[in-house]
Amino acid sequence: MKNITLNNDVEIPIIGSGTNTYGKEGNQYSGPLRGDTQEIDWAIENGYRHFDSAQVYNNEQVLGEGLKKSSLPREEFFITTKLNTYKGFGGADWAHAEIEKSLEKLQTDYVDLFLIHFPWDHHDEIVEAWSILEDYYNRGVFKSIGVSNFTKEHLDLILKNGKIKPAVNQIASYVGKWNEELIAYNKGNDIATVAWSPLRGIDENAKQVLEEIGNQYGKTYAQVVLRYQIERDVIVIPKSHNKDRQAQSLDIFDFELTVNDRERIATL
Ligand SMILES: NC(=O)c1ccc[n+]([C@@H]2O[C@H](COP(=O)([O-])OP(=O)(O)OC[C@H]3O[C@@H](n4cnc5c(N)ncnc54)[C@H](OP(=O)(O)O)[C@@H]3O)[C@@H](O)[C@H]2O)c1
């Protein structure tokens, strides 16, 4: 596994496992929990050590339970979770309570990377929420802090008003929506990019091009897309409900794309 060094010198594995449907009936985002940790168990067996969770997924406890069951030391894992700001900010007491619930569900006393999940309209509140994350960071409960789905303007707000720079911005980046400008803006500010839904958007045409490229190296279309992202230091968090496909998404360190391959992928 290759690591990326964040702007506070913390190392993050460049491939993590998404989790937003793990442990849920029918593999559905809004499905109730099944009560088992199958996908997390497989992911750990496959070698994943970095997991992307969030309060809004309503399944942090599945991750917590799976990691505990593995009996591996906590320090082996890199856990991300996110403050649920989908409906905005409920105030400082609310944020503290939600954070404590995350720690409890994840069965840990620290989080490797804690993000504000979505920006919202009230900029003063975003700055206030960021200061709460800074406080947990200063106390060592959060080893790194960052944001998700932030535009340039939202990032500027934090860069101007915060004391600590976000370590990452987790954003959409996939075939048909690479988000190049924002990735460059993140990079220019020494903020790492995490690409969410990295396997989304692959239509038949894109699949054909990616398979042509992959055939040169004995790799699948999905492996080519993930390789494209990590070659430019974009962290990826694919998820699969299939153990073999989980393994495939990790098996991308033994080939290299050519300039021509990369140019073709960039146009998809
Ligand atoms: N910050 C945010 O706002 C945000 C938003 C969306 C997602 N996320 C995070 O990003 C994670 C990943 O995104 P996602 O859940 O939308 O899915 P994704 O990783 O883009 O994968 C999409 C689909 O691709 C299939 N797949 C996975 N590995 C494959 C492989 N090696 N070959 C072929 N197909 C493969 C999976 O289906 P099968 O199960 O059938 O294999 C999966 O449902 C989420 O779980 C979540 O943690 C964050």
The ligand as a Tripos MOL2 file, in Angstrom:
@<TRIPOS>MOLECULE
LIG
   48    52     1     0     0
SMALL
NO_CHARGES

@<TRIPOS>ATOM
      1 N1        -18.3640   12.5560    1.0920 N.am      1 LIG1
      2 C1        -19.4660   12.2770    0.4360 C.2       1 LIG1
      3 O1        -20.3820   13.0990    0.3230 O.2       1 LIG1
      4 C2        -19.6090   10.9140   -0.2010 C.ar      1 LIG1
      5 C3        -20.5860   10.7160   -1.1860 C.ar      1 LIG1
      6 C4        -20.6850    9.4480   -1.7670 C.ar      1 LIG1
      7 C5        -19.8420    8.4230   -1.3620 C.ar      1 LIG1
      8 N2        -18.9150    8.6450   -0.3640 N.ar      1 LIG1
      9 C6        -18.0030    7.5630    0.0730 C.3       1 LIG1
     10 O2        -17.4150    6.9560   -1.0890 O.3       1 LIG1
     11 C7        -17.5700    5.5530   -0.9930 C.3       1 LIG1
     12 C8        -17.5480    4.9120   -2.3660 C.3       1 LIG1
     13 O3        -18.5860    5.4030   -3.1920 O.3       1 LIG1
     14 P1        -19.8430    4.5030   -3.5970 P.3       1 LIG1
     15 O4        -20.2770    3.7640   -2.3890 O.co2     1 LIG1
     16 O5        -20.8080    5.4000   -4.2970 O.co2     1 LIG1
     17 O6        -19.3190    3.4080   -4.6210 O.3       1 LIG1
     18 P2        -18.0950    3.2220   -5.6550 P.3       1 LIG1
     19 O7        -16.8780    2.8920   -4.8780 O.co2     1 LIG1
     20 O8        -18.0280    4.3310   -6.6370 O.co2     1 LIG1
     21 O9        -18.5730    1.8880   -6.3680 O.3       1 LIG1
     22 C9        -19.7190    1.8320   -7.1730 C.3       1 LIG1
     23 C10       -20.0570    0.3940   -7.5050 C.3       1 LIG1
     24 O10       -18.9530   -0.2140   -8.1780 O.3       1 LIG1
     25 C11       -18.9270   -1.6010   -7.8910 C.3       1 LIG1
     26 N3        -17.5020   -2.0050   -7.7220 N.ar      1 LIG1
     27 C12       -16.7080   -1.8440   -6.6290 C.ar      1 LIG1
     28 N4        -15.4670   -2.3380   -6.8430 N.ar      1 LIG1
     29 C13       -15.4810   -2.8190   -8.1130 C.ar      1 LIG1
     30 C14       -14.5150   -3.4390   -8.9320 C.ar      1 LIG1
     31 N5        -13.2640   -3.6780   -8.5000 N.pl3     1 LIG1
     32 N6        -14.8780   -3.8080  -10.1920 N.ar      1 LIG1
     33 C15       -16.1180   -3.5720  -10.6530 C.ar      1 LIG1
     34 N7        -17.0910   -2.9920   -9.9260 N.ar      1 LIG1
     35 C16       -16.7690   -2.6070   -8.6700 C.ar      1 LIG1
     36 C17       -19.6910   -1.8330   -6.6100 C.3       1 LIG1
     37 O11       -20.7440   -2.7660   -6.8480 O.3       1 LIG1
     38 P3        -20.6540   -4.2560   -6.2210 P.3       1 LIG1
     39 O12       -20.9640   -4.1000   -4.7780 O.co2     1 LIG1
     40 O13       -21.6830   -5.0330   -6.9740 O.co2     1 LIG1
     41 O14       -19.2470   -4.7540   -6.4650 O.co2     1 LIG1
     42 C18       -20.2270   -0.4560   -6.2350 C.3       1 LIG1
     43 O15       -21.5670   -0.4550   -5.8640 O.3       1 LIG1
     44 C19       -18.8910    5.4300   -0.2180 C.3       1 LIG1
     45 O16       -19.1210    4.1130    0.2260 O.3       1 LIG1
     46 C20       -18.6800    6.4450    0.8530 C.3       1 LIG1
     47 O17       -17.8430    5.9140    1.8650 O.3       1 LIG1
     48 C21       -18.7710    9.8770    0.2060 C.ar      1 LIG1
@<TRIPOS>BOND
     1     1     2 1
     2     2     3 2
     3     2     4 1
     4     4     5 ar
     5     4    48 ar
     6     5     6 ar
     7     6     7 ar
     8     7     8 ar
     9     8     9 1
    10     8    48 ar
    11     9    10 1
    12     9    46 1
    13    10    11 1
    14    11    12 1
    15    11    44 1
    16    12    13 1
    17    13    14 1
    18    14    15 2
    19    14    16 1
    20    14    17 1
    21    17    18 1
    22    18    19 2
    23    18    20 1
    24    18    21 1
    25    21    22 1
    26    22    23 1
    27    23    24 1
    28    23    42 1
    29    24    25 1
    30    25    26 1
    31    25    36 1
    32    26    27 ar
    33    26    35 ar
    34    27    28 ar
    35    28    29 ar
    36    29    30 ar
    37    29    35 ar
    38    30    31 1
    39    30    32 ar
    40    32    33 ar
    41    33    34 ar
    42    34    35 ar
    43    36    37 1
    44    36    42 1
    45    37    38 1
    46    38    39 2
    47    38    40 1
    48    38    41 1
    49    42    43 1
    50    44    45 1
    51    44    46 1
    52    46    47 1
@<TRIPOS>SUBSTRUCTURE
     1 LIG1         1 GROUP 0 **** ****
